[in-house]
């Protein structure tokens, strides 16, 4: 199912999202704060909900030339946060170099990991490296039981995630005793199907309680996100005839109070080739920023506030308490 097909179905099924957004929230803030860098779509998993359709057969990886432009753009643009994602970032051949270069610049990057990858002997050294460079980890874990997680991510992935959390706990990630973390690991929860995520605070308590009791593993925080109706998730919904119905659910849950804090207002998302998007979801759909400027343009000079590119998948970020 092509990106254009998904956009077409979503466009015809609901009011245009941008009409729901106040004019003052349709523009980016100035300066931007977050430089999100997707260094490639190669991944050891092929999760059912992946909006970028990453997996072992993908070959796209960011070059050092583009990585260098990211360093330059960070300085030029006055960004205050770096967010590294993939794919599985650990599988990029230059990931260790990339992390150390950010460390040398005094930056503690956010790194988004699927956790499972850290149990592979080829990548397990990243556990200590993340602690060394002070990375702020976001680890995806769809639930606190094997049945739910393995259904989404593949057999054995839940216990691999638990083992990865133990490894991270051993080097100081996660709050073991209520005294605070040496390093932070935030778990990312998303529903198993076409439903809205439950209350985030309640889910965090459930995760803390169940993971500590059943596996003696610990984490810092939890964020609950809404599944975005694109990528593999959209394909699965469409096969079942549920894509439009799920979008209607998101539209019905639209919360106008969330538009001011949408992540697209404070960031850019850079893909492996240096193309720039308002967010990682727009990246998945090929919706580049207005003017189609690249990271090399951002490296040369600070860019002014711009109009955000919206489409109807954006309802996922503004449903309920917001997922942005």
N, C-alpha and C positions, 0 to 999 in steps of 0.2 A: 504494500500500500504506500503510494508516494506521499511526500510532504504536501504537494499541491492538492491531492485528493482529500487528505485530512483537513486541510485549511478550508477547502470548499464545503465539506460536510458541516464543519463547525460554523462557518459563516452563514450558511442557509438555515441553521437550526435555532438561532437565537439573535436577539438584538446586537448590533455592533458594540463590542466592548467599550470602545473609546467614548461612545455617547454616555456611558455610565460614569465617566471620570471627569471631575471638574477641570476646567481649562488650565488652572494653575498647577494641576497634578499631571498634566500631559507632557510636561517638560522635565528634563533632568535638572538636578540641583547642581550648583556650582560653588566650590569645586566638587568633583566626584571623590568618593572615599575608597572604594574597593576596586581593585584590579583582579578580576577573576580570569585565570589562565587554564584553559583546557589543553593539556599537553599531548593528547592523543586518545584515540578510540580503542586502542588495544586493551583487552581485559581478559582475565582468566575465567570470568563468568559471562553468562548471557542471560541476564535476569529478565523475567517476564515483564517487568514494569519499566525497563530502561528506556528513557525518552530519546537517547542518542543511539540506541541499538548497538551498543558496544559488544565486543566479544573476542574470542581467540583468533577469529579469522580476519579481523580488521587490521589494517596495516598503517593507518594514518598516525604519524608522530611529528611533533614539533621539532624544527631544526634549531641549532644553536643560534643561527642568525636571528630567528624570530624571538628566541629566548632573550638574546641581548637587547633586542628592541623593547622587550617587556621591562627590562631593567631601566632602560633609558626613559620609557614612558612613565614609569613609577616616579622617577625623579622630576621629570618635566611637568607631569600632571598634578603633583602634590597629593598623590594617593597616600592613604594611611594604613591600608590593609591589603594583603596579597592572599588570594584564595586559589590554591592549586587543585585541579580536578582532572578527571579523565572520563572514560576508561579507568584502568587501574594505574595511577601515576607511577607506582613502583616499577612497572614494567617498561617504562621509558628508559632507554640506555643512558641518558644524561641526567636522570632524576637526582642522583646523589650530588653531582656537580651543581645542579640547579639549586638544591637546598643549601649547600655550603656558600654559594654566591649570595643568596639572600641573607644568610647568617652574617656574612662579611659586611653587608650593608646595614646591619642592625635591625633586620626585619625578622619577626617570628611569624612565618606564614601559616595560614590555615591549610591543612591538607585533608582532602576527602578520600577516605580509604574504604574498601569493602571488607576490611578486616581479614577475610579468609586468605588473602594473598600473603599475609605476614607469617603464615604457618608453612609456606613453601620455603625449603632451605635456600633457594636462590634469592629470596627476598627478605628472609627473616632478619637480616642485619639492619633493616630499616627501623626495627623496633628501637634499638639503641641509638640509631642516627636521629630519629625523631626526638628522642629525649635530649640528645646533645645539642641540636639546633633550636630547641624550644618550640617545636611545631605544635600548633593547636589542632588537634585531630577531631574530625567529624567521621564517625564510623557508622555505616548503614547497617541496621539490624531490624528487619521488618516486624519481628515479634520476639517473645522470650521463650518460645518452644520450637522444637525441631520440626514438628508437623507443619506449622505455618511457614517457617522460613524455607525449609527444603522444597516446599511446593513452588515457591517463587524463584528460588535461586539455584536449586539443584540438590541432589542427595548429598548429605554430609556437610553442607555448608553451614548449618547452624552450629554443630560441634566444632568446626574449624574456627568459627567466629568466637566461640567461647574460649578456645585455646589461645586465640590471638589476644583476647581481653586479659587472660591470665598473664601472658607475656608482657603486655603493656602495664598491667598492675605492678609487675615485678620491677619495672624501671621507673615507677612513680606516677603513672597515669591513672587517674581515678581516685575518688575520695573513699579511702578504706575505713576511716575511723571517725568521720565527722569533723576532723581537724583541718580539712581543706586538701587541695591537690598540690602535688609538686608540678604536675603537668596535667592539662585538661584533655579529656576525651568526651565528646558529646555524641550521644547515640542519636541516629536519625530513624524515626519510625514512620512507616506509611501503611495504610490499610491493605489488606490482602486483595480486596476487590473494589467494586464500584460504589464505595461508601465514603462518607465523610470521616475524617479522623476524629476520635473521641477527644475529650478535654485533655489538653497537654499535661497539665499538672497532675491529673489523675493517672495518666499513662506513665508519667515519670515515677510516681510512687509505686505503681505495679511493677515496673521494670526493676527498680531498685530492690524491692522486696523479693521478687521471684528469682532474679539472677543471683542475689546474695545468698538466699536460702538454698537454692538448688545447685548452684555451681561455685559459690564463694568468689564471684567476680564483681567488680565495682566499676562505676563510671561517674562522670562529673555531672552532666546535665543530659536532658533529652529534648529534642524538638520533634513535633508531630507535623508531618507535611501531607498535603492533599495530592493524590495522584493526578498528574497532568495528562489530559486526554490526547496524547501524541505518542509517537514511537510505537514500541511493541504493545504498550497498554491500549493504545487506540486501535491497533490491528485486532487485538483480542476482543475488545468491545464490539468492533464492527462485525466480526465474524458471528457474534452472538446477537446482533441486532440491537445492541445496547448503547452505542456511542452517543446518539442523539439524546437518549434518556438520561445518560450520565451528565451530559452538558446541561440539560434542563435542571438537574439537581444542583449543579454548581451555580447556575443563574439564580435559582430560587434562594440560594444561600448567600448571594452577593451582599457584602457588608461595606457600605460606603465609607465607613471609618478607616478601612484598610488602605485606601488609595494613596493617602499621603505618605505612608511608609513602604510602598512597593519597592523592592530591591532594585528595579530597573532605574529608579530615580537617582541612585547613588553609585552606580557601577558601570563598568563595561565588561563584556565577556569576550575573550580572545580565543580563536580556534587555532588548531595546529599550523595553519597556513598564514596566520597573522590577520585574518579577517576579524572584524569587530561587530559585536551584537549587543543589544540592550540586556540580554540575559542568556543563560545556558539553554533555556527552552526555545528562545528565538533561534539560537544557534542550531538546534536540532531541526528546525524547520527551514533553515537557510534564509531567515529574515535579517539581513544586515542592517546596520544603523543607517539613518538618513544620511545621504551623501556617500555611503559605502567607503568611508575612510578606513584605513588599516592601522595596525599598531605602529607602523612606521610613521604615519602622520601624527599619532599621539606622542611618539618619541621626539619628533622635531619641535612641536610646540603644543602648549596647552590648548585644548579645544573648548569652544564656548558651549553654553547650554544648548541642548538640541531637543527636537520633538521626538518622543519615544514611539517606536513602532509597535502598535498593538494589534492583536487579532483575538479571536474568541477563546483560544486556549488560555488567555490571561485570566479568565474567570476562576481558574484553579487557585490563583494567588490571592484572590479577594473573597473567597468563600469562607463563611464562618468567622473564625478569629484571624484569618489570614494565614498565608503559607509562604511568606516572602521575607 
